[in-house]
């Protein structure tokens, strides 16, 4: 529910900024807001799949960012200065 409120707010904000161009409607901005949120939604969906298919309930908090550049390429530990 909160996600829909945030997407609606983003669409309203883009709509206000786009009033100077006058060629886009609110529905165009709402669609853009939804499209830009798809990677985050997919991240949470796959995390839920990882969580429910895991045999151990004590998963590390860093698993939530499993698709980050750090997890995929850099592999910094949380104690490292460049860990984000």
PyMOL Python script that loads the backbone (N, CA, C, O; Angstrom):
from pymol import cmd

cmd.read_pdbstr("""\
ATOM      1  N   UNK A   1       0.818  -1.181   0.000  1.00  0.00           N
ATOM      2  CA  UNK A   1       0.000   0.000   0.000  1.00  0.00           C
ATOM      3  C   UNK A   1       0.869   1.253   0.000  1.00  0.00           C
ATOM      4  O   UNK A   1       0.592   2.214  -0.719  1.00  0.00           O
ATOM      5  N   UNK A   2       1.922   1.232   0.816  1.00  0.00           N
ATOM      6  CA  UNK A   2       2.816   2.377   0.872  1.00  0.00           C
ATOM      7  C   UNK A   2       3.508   2.591  -0.469  1.00  0.00           C
ATOM      8  O   UNK A   2       3.741   3.730  -0.873  1.00  0.00           O
ATOM      9  N   UNK A   3       3.837   1.502  -1.159  1.00  0.00           N
ATOM     10  CA  UNK A   3       4.465   1.609  -2.474  1.00  0.00           C
ATOM     11  C   UNK A   3       3.583   2.339  -3.470  1.00  0.00           C
ATOM     12  O   UNK A   3       4.068   3.152  -4.256  1.00  0.00           O
ATOM     13  N   UNK A   4       2.296   2.053  -3.439  1.00  0.00           N
ATOM     14  CA  UNK A   4       1.369   2.721  -4.351  1.00  0.00           C
ATOM     15  C   UNK A   4       1.270   4.213  -4.024  1.00  0.00           C
ATOM     16  O   UNK A   4       1.173   5.045  -4.926  1.00  0.00           O
ATOM     17  N   UNK A   5       1.294   4.542  -2.749  1.00  0.00           N
ATOM     18  CA  UNK A   5       1.267   5.950  -2.355  1.00  0.00           C
ATOM     19  C   UNK A   5       2.528   6.660  -2.836  1.00  0.00           C
ATOM     20  O   UNK A   5       2.457   7.782  -3.337  1.00  0.00           O
ATOM     21  N   UNK A   6       3.671   6.017  -2.687  1.00  0.00           N
ATOM     22  CA  UNK A   6       4.918   6.619  -3.144  1.00  0.00           C
ATOM     23  C   UNK A   6       4.952   6.782  -4.658  1.00  0.00           C
ATOM     24  O   UNK A   6       5.416   7.804  -5.163  1.00  0.00           O
ATOM     25  N   UNK A   7       4.464   5.781  -5.381  1.00  0.00           N
ATOM     26  CA  UNK A   7       4.420   5.876  -6.840  1.00  0.00           C
ATOM     27  C   UNK A   7       3.479   6.997  -7.268  1.00  0.00           C
ATOM     28  O   UNK A   7       3.782   7.740  -8.202  1.00  0.00           O
ATOM     29  N   UNK A   8       2.359   7.120  -6.602  1.00  0.00           N
ATOM     30  CA  UNK A   8       1.424   8.201  -6.914  1.00  0.00           C
ATOM     31  C   UNK A   8       2.048   9.562  -6.637  1.00  0.00           C
ATOM     32  O   UNK A   8       1.880  10.497  -7.421  1.00  0.00           O
ATOM     33  N   UNK A   9       2.768   9.676  -5.523  1.00  0.00           N
ATOM     34  CA  UNK A   9       3.441  10.932  -5.211  1.00  0.00           C
ATOM     35  C   UNK A   9       4.509  11.256  -6.257  1.00  0.00           C
ATOM     36  O   UNK A   9       4.624  12.402  -6.693  1.00  0.00           O
ATOM     37  N   UNK A  10       5.285  10.253  -6.657  1.00  0.00           N
ATOM     38  CA  UNK A  10       6.294  10.472  -7.692  1.00  0.00           C
ATOM     39  C   UNK A  10       5.656  10.941  -8.999  1.00  0.00           C
ATOM     40  O   UNK A  10       6.154  11.863  -9.645  1.00  0.00           O
ATOM     41  N   UNK A  11       4.563  10.306  -9.379  1.00  0.00           N
ATOM     42  CA  UNK A  11       3.877  10.691 -10.612  1.00  0.00           C
ATOM     43  C   UNK A  11       3.364  12.125 -10.517  1.00  0.00           C
ATOM     44  O   UNK A  11       3.454  12.882 -11.484  1.00  0.00           O
ATOM     45  N   UNK A  12       2.832  12.499  -9.368  1.00  0.00           N
ATOM     46  CA  UNK A  12       2.355  13.867  -9.173  1.00  0.00           C
ATOM     47  C   UNK A  12       3.510  14.854  -9.258  1.00  0.00           C
ATOM     48  O   UNK A  12       3.379  15.913  -9.871  1.00  0.00           O
ATOM     49  N   UNK A  13       4.646  14.511  -8.643  1.00  0.00           N
ATOM     50  CA  UNK A  13       5.832  15.368  -8.670  1.00  0.00           C
ATOM     51  C   UNK A  13       6.343  15.529 -10.098  1.00  0.00           C
ATOM     52  O   UNK A  13       6.632  16.646 -10.527  1.00  0.00           O
ATOM     53  N   UNK A  14       6.457  14.427 -10.838  1.00  0.00           N
ATOM     54  CA  UNK A  14       6.890  14.506 -12.240  1.00  0.00           C
ATOM     55  C   UNK A  14       5.903  15.320 -13.067  1.00  0.00           C
ATOM     56  O   UNK A  14       6.300  16.078 -13.952  1.00  0.00           O
ATOM     57  N   UNK A  15       4.633  15.162 -12.777  1.00  0.00           N
ATOM     58  CA  UNK A  15       3.606  15.909 -13.499  1.00  0.00           C
ATOM     59  C   UNK A  15       3.776  17.417 -13.268  1.00  0.00           C
ATOM     60  O   UNK A  15       3.661  18.206 -14.207  1.00  0.00           O
ATOM     61  N   UNK A  16       4.046  17.809 -12.035  1.00  0.00           N
ATOM     62  CA  UNK A  16       4.271  19.223 -11.746  1.00  0.00           C
ATOM     63  C   UNK A  16       5.515  19.745 -12.460  1.00  0.00           C
ATOM     64  O   UNK A  16       5.510  20.855 -12.992  1.00  0.00           O
ATOM     65  N   UNK A  17       6.576  18.946 -12.470  1.00  0.00           N
ATOM     66  CA  UNK A  17       7.782  19.366 -13.176  1.00  0.00           C
ATOM     67  C   UNK A  17       7.565  19.409 -14.689  1.00  0.00           C
ATOM     68  O   UNK A  17       8.139  20.246 -15.386  1.00  0.00           O
ATOM     69  N   UNK A  18       6.737  18.501 -15.183  1.00  0.00           N
ATOM     70  CA  UNK A  18       6.505  18.419 -16.617  1.00  0.00           C
ATOM     71  C   UNK A  18       5.495  19.415 -17.149  1.00  0.00           C
ATOM     72  O   UNK A  18       5.267  19.472 -18.357  1.00  0.00           O
ATOM     73  N   UNK A  19       4.886  20.198 -16.281  1.00  0.00           N
ATOM     74  CA  UNK A  19       3.903  21.185 -16.761  1.00  0.00           C
ATOM     75  C   UNK A  19       4.528  22.203 -17.693  1.00  0.00           C
ATOM     76  O   UNK A  19       3.825  22.813 -18.498  1.00  0.00           O
ATOM     77  N   UNK A  20       5.821  22.397 -17.603  1.00  0.00           N
ATOM     78  CA  UNK A  20       6.468  23.359 -18.493  1.00  0.00           C
ATOM     79  C   UNK A  20       6.548  22.833 -19.932  1.00  0.00           C
ATOM     80  O   UNK A  20       6.686  23.619 -20.869  1.00  0.00           O
ATOM     81  N   UNK A  21       6.463  21.508 -20.111  1.00  0.00           N
ATOM     82  CA  UNK A  21       6.514  20.954 -21.468  1.00  0.00           C
ATOM     83  C   UNK A  21       5.127  20.808 -22.078  1.00  0.00           C
ATOM     84  O   UNK A  21       4.976  20.881 -23.298  1.00  0.00           O
ATOM     85  N   UNK A  22       4.131  20.607 -21.257  1.00  0.00           N
ATOM     86  CA  UNK A  22       2.712  20.520 -21.645  1.00  0.00           C
ATOM     87  C   UNK A  22       2.410  19.457 -22.702  1.00  0.00           C
ATOM     88  O   UNK A  22       1.416  19.569 -23.418  1.00  0.00           O
ATOM     89  N   UNK A  23       3.231  18.457 -22.807  1.00  0.00           N
ATOM     90  CA  UNK A  23       2.931  17.397 -23.761  1.00  0.00           C
ATOM     91  C   UNK A  23       2.718  16.042 -23.106  1.00  0.00           C
ATOM     92  O   UNK A  23       2.382  15.069 -23.780  1.00  0.00           O
ATOM     93  N   UNK A  24       2.913  15.974 -21.791  1.00  0.00           N
ATOM     94  CA  UNK A  24       2.714  14.726 -21.071  1.00  0.00           C
ATOM     95  C   UNK A  24       1.579  14.878 -20.073  1.00  0.00           C
ATOM     96  O   UNK A  24       1.426  15.910 -19.420  1.00  0.00           O
ATOM     97  N   UNK A  25       0.786  13.813 -19.975  1.00  0.00           N
ATOM     98  CA  UNK A  25      -0.321  13.791 -19.026  1.00  0.00           C
ATOM     99  C   UNK A  25       0.132  13.112 -17.736  1.00  0.00           C
ATOM    100  O   UNK A  25       1.225  12.551 -17.655  1.00  0.00           O
ATOM    101  N   UNK A  26      -0.743  13.180 -16.728  1.00  0.00           N
ATOM    102  CA  UNK A  26      -0.448  12.536 -15.451  1.00  0.00           C
ATOM    103  C   UNK A  26      -0.268  11.033 -15.637  1.00  0.00           C
ATOM    104  O   UNK A  26       0.588  10.429 -14.989  1.00  0.00           O
ATOM    105  N   UNK A  27      -1.057  10.428 -16.504  1.00  0.00           N
ATOM    106  CA  UNK A  27      -0.947   8.976 -16.712  1.00  0.00           C
ATOM    107  C   UNK A  27       0.409   8.597 -17.297  1.00  0.00           C
ATOM    108  O   UNK A  27       0.924   7.519 -17.004  1.00  0.00           O
ATOM    109  N   UNK A  28       0.990   9.462 -18.114  1.00  0.00           N
ATOM    110  CA  UNK A  28       2.336   9.192 -18.637  1.00  0.00           C
ATOM    111  C   UNK A  28       3.358   9.190 -17.510  1.00  0.00           C
ATOM    112  O   UNK A  28       4.235   8.328 -17.456  1.00  0.00           O
ATOM    113  N   UNK A  29       3.239  10.156 -16.615  1.00  0.00           N
ATOM    114  CA  UNK A  29       4.168  10.225 -15.488  1.00  0.00           C
ATOM    115  C   UNK A  29       3.946   9.071 -14.520  1.00  0.00           C
ATOM    116  O   UNK A  29       4.902   8.568 -13.930  1.00  0.00           O
ATOM    117  N   UNK A  30       2.694   8.646 -14.350  1.00  0.00           N
ATOM    118  CA  UNK A  30       2.413   7.506 -13.476  1.00  0.00           C
ATOM    119  C   UNK A  30       3.049   6.239 -14.051  1.00  0.00           C
ATOM    120  O   UNK A  30       3.611   5.432 -13.311  1.00  0.00           O
ATOM    121  N   UNK A  31       2.959   6.071 -15.368  1.00  0.00           N
ATOM    122  CA  UNK A  31       3.580   4.909 -16.011  1.00  0.00           C
ATOM    123  C   UNK A  31       5.095   4.946 -15.846  1.00  0.00           C
ATOM    124  O   UNK A  31       5.714   3.913 -15.589  1.00  0.00           O
ATOM    125  N   UNK A  32       5.696   6.119 -15.992  1.00  0.00           N
ATOM    126  CA  UNK A  32       7.142   6.243 -15.793  1.00  0.00           C
ATOM    127  C   UNK A  32       7.520   5.894 -14.362  1.00  0.00           C
ATOM    128  O   UNK A  32       8.534   5.233 -14.136  1.00  0.00           O
ATOM    129  N   UNK A  33       6.725   6.325 -13.395  1.00  0.00           N
ATOM    130  CA  UNK A  33       6.995   6.012 -11.990  1.00  0.00           C
ATOM    131  C   UNK A  33       6.961   4.512 -11.745  1.00  0.00           C
ATOM    132  O   UNK A  33       7.801   3.976 -11.023  1.00  0.00           O
ATOM    133  N   UNK A  34       6.004   3.847 -12.338  1.00  0.00           N
ATOM    134  CA  UNK A  34       5.896   2.389 -12.159  1.00  0.00           C
ATOM    135  C   UNK A  34       7.077   1.684 -12.818  1.00  0.00           C
ATOM    136  O   UNK A  34       7.652   0.760 -12.242  1.00  0.00           O
ATOM    137  N   UNK A  35       7.438   2.114 -14.017  1.00  0.00           N
ATOM    138  CA  UNK A  35       8.546   1.471 -14.729  1.00  0.00           C
ATOM    139  C   UNK A  35       9.853   1.647 -13.969  1.00  0.00           C
ATOM    140  O   UNK A  35      10.670   0.728 -13.927  1.00  0.00           O
ATOM    141  N   UNK A  36      10.060   2.812 -13.369  1.00  0.00           N
ATOM    142  CA  UNK A  36      11.309   3.024 -12.634  1.00  0.00           C
ATOM    143  C   UNK A  36      11.349   2.251 -11.318  1.00  0.00           C
ATOM    144  O   UNK A  36      12.426   2.071 -10.750  1.00  0.00           O
ATOM    145  N   UNK A  37      10.204   1.793 -10.823  1.00  0.00           N
ATOM    146  CA  UNK A  37      10.170   1.018  -9.584  1.00  0.00           C
ATOM    147  C   UNK A  37      10.262  -0.489  -9.818  1.00  0.00           C
ATOM    148  O   UNK A  37      10.392  -1.248  -8.858  1.00  0.00           O
ATOM    149  N   UNK A  38      10.199  -0.936 -11.064  1.00  0.00           N
ATOM    150  CA  UNK A  38      10.212  -2.376 -11.357  1.00  0.00           C
ATOM    151  C   UNK A  38      11.475  -3.064 -10.838  1.00  0.00           C
ATOM    152  O   UNK A  38      11.353  -4.142 -10.256  1.00  0.00           O
ATOM    153  N   UNK A  39      12.688  -2.507 -11.011  1.00  0.00           N
ATOM    154  CA  UNK A  39      13.858  -3.207 -10.460  1.00  0.00           C
ATOM    155  C   UNK A  39      13.783  -3.410  -8.944  1.00  0.00           C
ATOM    156  O   UNK A  39      14.178  -4.462  -8.441  1.00  0.00           O
ATOM    157  N   UNK A  40      13.288  -2.429  -8.227  1.00  0.00           N
ATOM    158  CA  UNK A  40      13.169  -2.556  -6.767  1.00  0.00           C
ATOM    159  C   UNK A  40      12.126  -3.614  -6.407  1.00  0.00           C
ATOM    160  O   UNK A  40      12.338  -4.402  -5.484  1.00  0.00           O
ATOM    161  N   UNK A  41      11.032  -3.638  -7.109  1.00  0.00           N
ATOM    162  CA  UNK A  41       9.992  -4.642  -6.859  1.00  0.00           C
ATOM    163  C   UNK A  41      10.522  -6.044  -7.137  1.00  0.00           C
ATOM    164  O   UNK A  41      10.278  -6.974  -6.368  1.00  0.00           O
ATOM    165  N   UNK A  42      11.254  -6.187  -8.247  1.00  0.00           N
ATOM    166  CA  UNK A  42      11.833  -7.497  -8.574  1.00  0.00           C
ATOM    167  C   UNK A  42      12.856  -7.919  -7.522  1.00  0.00           C
ATOM    168  O   UNK A  42      12.954  -9.098  -7.183  1.00  0.00           O
ATOM    169  N   UNK A  43      13.609  -6.962  -7.015  1.00  0.00           N
ATOM    170  CA  UNK A  43      14.582  -7.264  -5.962  1.00  0.00           C
ATOM    171  C   UNK A  43      13.883  -7.860  -4.746  1.00  0.00           C
ATOM    172  O   UNK A  43      14.345  -8.863  -4.201  1.00  0.00           O
ATOM    173  N   UNK A  44      12.778  -7.258  -4.313  1.00  0.00           N
ATOM    174  CA  UNK A  44      12.056  -7.772  -3.148  1.00  0.00           C
ATOM    175  C   UNK A  44      11.394  -9.118  -3.427  1.00  0.00           C
ATOM    176  O   UNK A  44      11.364  -9.984  -2.552  1.00  0.00           O
ATOM    177  N   UNK A  45      10.870  -9.303  -4.622  1.00  0.00           N
ATOM    178  CA  UNK A  45      10.228 -10.580  -4.961  1.00  0.00           C
ATOM    179  C   UNK A  45      11.252 -11.714  -4.934  1.00  0.00           C
ATOM    180  O   UNK A  45      10.993 -12.775  -4.367  1.00  0.00           O
ATOM    181  N   UNK A  46      12.402 -11.490  -5.543  1.00  0.00           N
ATOM    182  CA  UNK A  46      13.431 -12.540  -5.553  1.00  0.00           C
ATOM    183  C   UNK A  46      13.987 -12.761  -4.152  1.00  0.00           C
ATOM    184  O   UNK A  46      14.311 -13.891  -3.786  1.00  0.00           O
ATOM    185  N   UNK A  47      14.102 -11.693  -3.363  1.00  0.00           N
ATOM    186  CA  UNK A  47      14.542 -11.871  -1.979  1.00  0.00           C
ATOM    187  C   UNK A  47      13.555 -12.742  -1.211  1.00  0.00           C
ATOM    188  O   UNK A  47      13.965 -13.611  -0.441  1.00  0.00           O
ATOM    189  N   UNK A  48      12.270 -12.518  -1.412  1.00  0.00           N
ATOM    190  CA  UNK A  48      11.273 -13.355  -0.732  1.00  0.00           C
ATOM    191  C   UNK A  48      11.391 -14.813  -1.158  1.00  0.00           C
ATOM    192  O   UNK A  48      11.235 -15.717  -0.336  1.00  0.00           O
ATOM    193  N   UNK A  49      11.663 -15.042  -2.427  1.00  0.00           N
ATOM    194  CA  UNK A  49      11.874 -16.411  -2.897  1.00  0.00           C
ATOM    195  C   UNK A  49      13.098 -17.012  -2.216  1.00  0.00           C
ATOM    196  O   UNK A  49      13.059 -18.156  -1.764  1.00  0.00           O
ATOM    197  N   UNK A  50      14.187 -16.245  -2.142  1.00  0.00           N
ATOM    198  CA  UNK A  50      15.385 -16.736  -1.450  1.00  0.00           C
ATOM    199  C   UNK A  50      15.092 -17.025   0.022  1.00  0.00           C
ATOM    200  O   UNK A  50      15.550 -18.028   0.568  1.00  0.00           O
ATOM    201  N   UNK A  51      14.341 -16.156   0.645  1.00  0.00           N
ATOM    202  CA  UNK A  51      14.027 -16.326   2.064  1.00  0.00           C
ATOM    203  C   UNK A  51      13.186 -17.573   2.316  1.00  0.00           C
ATOM    204  O   UNK A  51      13.479 -18.352   3.223  1.00  0.00           O
ATOM    205  N   UNK A  52      12.143 -17.760   1.515  1.00  0.00           N
ATOM    206  CA  UNK A  52      11.239 -18.890   1.758  1.00  0.00           C
ATOM    207  C   UNK A  52      11.795 -20.222   1.288  1.00  0.00           C
ATOM    208  O   UNK A  52      11.320 -21.270   1.724  1.00  0.00           O
ATOM    209  N   UNK A  53      12.781 -20.209   0.417  1.00  0.00           N
ATOM    210  CA  UNK A  53      13.384 -21.467  -0.016  1.00  0.00           C
ATOM    211  C   UNK A  53      14.634 -21.816   0.780  1.00  0.00           C
ATOM    212  O   UNK A  53      15.220 -22.880   0.578  1.00  0.00           O
ATOM    213  N   UNK A  54      15.046 -20.938   1.675  1.00  0.00           N
ATOM    214  CA  UNK A  54      16.239 -21.218   2.465  1.00  0.00           C
ATOM    215  C   UNK A  54      15.906 -22.211   3.571  1.00  0.00           C
ATOM    216  O   UNK A  54      14.790 -22.237   4.088  1.00  0.00           O
ATOM    217  N   UNK A  55      16.884 -23.017   3.919  1.00  0.00           N
ATOM    218  CA  UNK A  55      16.678 -23.998   4.988  1.00  0.00           C
ATOM    219  C   UNK A  55      16.989 -23.423   6.355  1.00  0.00           C
ATOM    220  O   UNK A  55      16.603 -23.992   7.376  1.00  0.00           O
ATOM    221  N   UNK A  56      17.689 -22.291   6.377  1.00  0.00           N
ATOM    222  CA  UNK A  56      18.067 -21.651   7.629  1.00  0.00           C
ATOM    223  C   UNK A  56      17.304 -20.335   7.768  1.00  0.00           C
ATOM    224  O   UNK A  56      17.317 -19.515   6.851  1.00  0.00           O
ATOM    225  N   UNK A  57      16.655 -20.131   8.881  1.00  0.00           N
ATOM    226  CA  UNK A  57      15.869 -18.914   9.079  1.00  0.00           C
ATOM    227  C   UNK A  57      16.735 -17.712   9.452  1.00  0.00           C
ATOM    228  O   UNK A  57      16.272 -16.574   9.375  1.00  0.00           O
ATOM    229  N   UNK A  58      17.965 -17.945   9.847  1.00  0.00           N
ATOM    230  CA  UNK A  58      18.871 -16.862  10.240  1.00  0.00           C
ATOM    231  C   UNK A  58      19.694 -16.396   9.044  1.00  0.00           C
ATOM    232  O   UNK A  58      20.881 -16.702   8.938  1.00  0.00           O
ATOM    233  N   UNK A  59      19.060 -15.667   8.160  1.00  0.00           N
ATOM    234  CA  UNK A  59      19.755 -15.143   6.987  1.00  0.00           C
ATOM    235  C   UNK A  59      20.416 -13.814   7.333  1.00  0.00           C
ATOM    236  O   UNK A  59      19.867 -13.037   8.114  1.00  0.00           O
ATOM    237  N   UNK A  60      21.588 -13.545   6.759  1.00  0.00           N
ATOM    238  CA  UNK A  60      22.239 -12.258   7.048  1.00  0.00           C
ATOM    239  C   UNK A  60      21.476 -11.096   6.422  1.00  0.00           C
ATOM    240  O   UNK A  60      20.855 -11.238   5.369  1.00  0.00           O
ATOM    241  N   UNK A  61      21.534  -9.947   7.085  1.00  0.00           N
ATOM    242  CA  UNK A  61      20.844  -8.759   6.592  1.00  0.00           C
ATOM    243  C   UNK A  61      21.419  -8.306   5.244  1.00  0.00           C
ATOM    244  O   UNK A  61      20.707  -7.697   4.446  1.00  0.00           O
ATOM    245  N   UNK A  62      22.680  -8.592   4.987  1.00  0.00           N
ATOM    246  CA  UNK A  62      23.306  -8.190   3.728  1.00  0.00           C
ATOM    247  C   UNK A  62      22.717  -8.931   2.533  1.00  0.00           C
ATOM    248  O   UNK A  62      22.926  -8.523   1.390  1.00  0.00           O
ATOM    249  N   UNK A  63      21.992 -10.001   2.779  1.00  0.00           N
ATOM    250  CA  UNK A  63      21.364 -10.732   1.681  1.00  0.00           C
ATOM    251  C   UNK A  63      20.271  -9.904   1.012  1.00  0.00           C
ATOM    252  O   UNK A  63      19.909 -10.168  -0.134  1.00  0.00           O
ATOM    253  N   UNK A  64      19.747  -8.911   1.713  1.00  0.00           N
ATOM    254  CA  UNK A  64      18.717  -8.056   1.132  1.00  0.00           C
ATOM    255  C   UNK A  64      19.246  -7.294  -0.077  1.00  0.00           C
ATOM    256  O   UNK A  64      18.479  -6.947  -0.975  1.00  0.00           O
ATOM    257  N   UNK A  65      20.533  -7.035  -0.109  1.00  0.00           N
ATOM    258  CA  UNK A  65      21.129  -6.343  -1.253  1.00  0.00           C
ATOM    259  C   UNK A  65      21.906  -7.334  -2.122  1.00  0.00           C
ATOM    260  O   UNK A  65      23.010  -7.032  -2.575  1.00  0.00           O
ATOM    261  N   UNK A  66      21.342  -8.492  -2.348  1.00  0.00           N
ATOM    262  CA  UNK A  66      22.014  -9.545  -3.111  1.00  0.00           C
ATOM    263  C   UNK A  66      22.296  -9.132  -4.547  1.00  0.00           C
ATOM    264  O   UNK A  66      23.213  -9.675  -5.163  1.00  0.00           O
ATOM    265  N   UNK A  67      21.548  -8.199  -5.096  1.00  0.00           N
ATOM    266  CA  UNK A  67      21.734  -7.801  -6.495  1.00  0.00           C
ATOM    267  C   UNK A  67      22.533  -6.510  -6.623  1.00  0.00           C
ATOM    268  O   UNK A  67      22.553  -5.904  -7.694  1.00  0.00           O
ATOM    269  N   UNK A  68      23.188  -6.080  -5.554  1.00  0.00           N
ATOM    270  CA  UNK A  68      23.982  -4.856  -5.630  1.00  0.00           C
ATOM    271  C   UNK A  68      25.317  -5.137  -6.301  1.00  0.00           C
ATOM    272  O   UNK A  68      25.732  -6.289  -6.429  1.00  0.00           O
ATOM    273  N   UNK A  69      25.974  -4.086  -6.721  1.00  0.00           N
ATOM    274  CA  UNK A  69      27.288  -4.232  -7.360  1.00  0.00           C
ATOM    275  C   UNK A  69      28.278  -4.815  -6.369  1.00  0.00           C
ATOM    276  O   UNK A  69      29.157  -5.590  -6.745  1.00  0.00           O
ATOM    277  N   UNK A  70      28.138  -4.448  -5.109  1.00  0.00           N
ATOM    278  CA  UNK A  70      29.038  -4.999  -4.102  1.00  0.00           C
ATOM    279  C   UNK A  70      28.888  -6.511  -4.009  1.00  0.00           C
ATOM    280  O   UNK A  70      29.889  -7.227  -3.982  1.00  0.00           O
ATOM    281  N   UNK A  71      27.671  -7.003  -3.960  1.00  0.00           N
ATOM    282  CA  UNK A  71      27.456  -8.446  -3.833  1.00  0.00           C
ATOM    283  C   UNK A  71      27.835  -9.196  -5.106  1.00  0.00           C
ATOM    284  O   UNK A  71      28.327 -10.323  -5.041  1.00  0.00           O
ATOM    285  N   UNK A  72      27.607  -8.576  -6.260  1.00  0.00           N
ATOM    286  CA  UNK A  72      27.865  -9.269  -7.521  1.00  0.00           C
ATOM    287  C   UNK A  72      29.325  -9.229  -7.948  1.00  0.00           C
ATOM    288  O   UNK A  72      29.825 -10.199  -8.519  1.00  0.00           O
ATOM    289  N   UNK A  73      30.018  -8.125  -7.683  1.00  0.00           N
ATOM    290  CA  UNK A  73      31.366  -7.952  -8.238  1.00  0.00           C
ATOM    291  C   UNK A  73      32.430  -7.725  -7.159  1.00  0.00           C
ATOM    292  O   UNK A  73      33.436  -8.433  -7.127  1.00  0.00           O
ATOM    293  N   UNK A  74      32.215  -6.749  -6.281  1.00  0.00           N
ATOM    294  CA  UNK A  74      33.269  -6.283  -5.385  1.00  0.00           C
ATOM    295  C   UNK A  74      33.475  -7.156  -4.158  1.00  0.00           C
ATOM    296  O   UNK A  74      34.612  -7.361  -3.733  1.00  0.00           O
ATOM    297  N   UNK A  75      32.414  -7.665  -3.591  1.00  0.00           N
ATOM    298  CA  UNK A  75      32.459  -8.548  -2.413  1.00  0.00           C
ATOM    299  C   UNK A  75      33.161  -7.935  -1.210  1.00  0.00           C
ATOM    300  O   UNK A  75      33.940  -8.615  -0.543  1.00  0.00           O
ATOM    301  N   UNK A  76      32.898  -6.655  -0.919  1.00  0.00           N
ATOM    302  CA  UNK A  76      33.416  -6.034   0.293  1.00  0.00           C
ATOM    303  C   UNK A  76      32.624  -6.541   1.488  1.00  0.00           C
ATOM    304  O   UNK A  76      31.427  -6.810   1.383  1.00  0.00           O
ATOM    305  N   UNK A  77      33.286  -6.667   2.604  1.00  0.00           N
ATOM    306  CA  UNK A  77      32.597  -7.045   3.837  1.00  0.00           C
ATOM    307  C   UNK A  77      32.020  -5.789   4.485  1.00  0.00           C
ATOM    308  O   UNK A  77      32.444  -4.685   4.146  1.00  0.00           O
ATOM    309  N   UNK A  78      31.069  -5.923   5.402  1.00  0.00           N
ATOM    310  CA  UNK A  78      30.501  -4.737   6.053  1.00  0.00           C
ATOM    311  C   UNK A  78      31.530  -3.915   6.837  1.00  0.00           C
ATOM    312  O   UNK A  78      31.304  -2.730   7.083  1.00  0.00           O
ATOM    313  N   UNK A  79      32.626  -4.508   7.223  1.00  0.00           N
ATOM    314  CA  UNK A  79      33.662  -3.782   7.955  1.00  0.00           C
ATOM    315  C   UNK A  79      34.543  -2.945   7.028  1.00  0.00           C
ATOM    316  O   UNK A  79      35.283  -2.083   7.501  1.00  0.00           O
ATOM    317  N   UNK A  80      34.477  -3.180   5.729  1.00  0.00           N
ATOM    318  CA  UNK A  80      35.327  -2.457   4.770  1.00  0.00           C
ATOM    319  C   UNK A  80      34.862  -1.015   4.625  1.00  0.00           C
ATOM    320  O   UNK A  80      33.669  -0.733   4.736  1.00  0.00           O
ATOM    321  N   UNK A  81      35.805  -0.091   4.375  1.00  0.00           N
ATOM    322  CA  UNK A  81      35.472   1.338   4.243  1.00  0.00           C
ATOM    323  C   UNK A  81      34.587   1.635   3.059  1.00  0.00           C
ATOM    324  O   UNK A  81      33.769   2.551   3.135  1.00  0.00           O
ATOM    325  N   UNK A  82      34.711   0.906   1.970  1.00  0.00           N
ATOM    326  CA  UNK A  82      33.931   1.180   0.762  1.00  0.00           C
ATOM    327  C   UNK A  82      32.630   0.386   0.684  1.00  0.00           C
ATOM    328  O   UNK A  82      31.930   0.450  -0.327  1.00  0.00           O
ATOM    329  N   UNK A  83      32.298  -0.355   1.727  1.00  0.00           N
ATOM    330  CA  UNK A  83      31.045  -1.110   1.740  1.00  0.00           C
ATOM    331  C   UNK A  83      29.865  -0.158   1.813  1.00  0.00           C
ATOM    332  O   UNK A  83      29.815   0.717   2.677  1.00  0.00           O
ATOM    333  N   UNK A  84      28.911  -0.332   0.900  1.00  0.00           N
ATOM    334  CA  UNK A  84      27.708   0.516   0.919  1.00  0.00           C
ATOM    335  C   UNK A  84      26.475  -0.331   0.891  1.00  0.00           C
ATOM    336  O   UNK A  84      25.363   0.197   0.901  1.00  0.00           O
TER     337      UNK A  84
END
""", "prot")
cmd.dss("prot")
cmd.show_as("cartoon", "prot")
cmd.util.cbc("prot")
cmd.orient("prot")
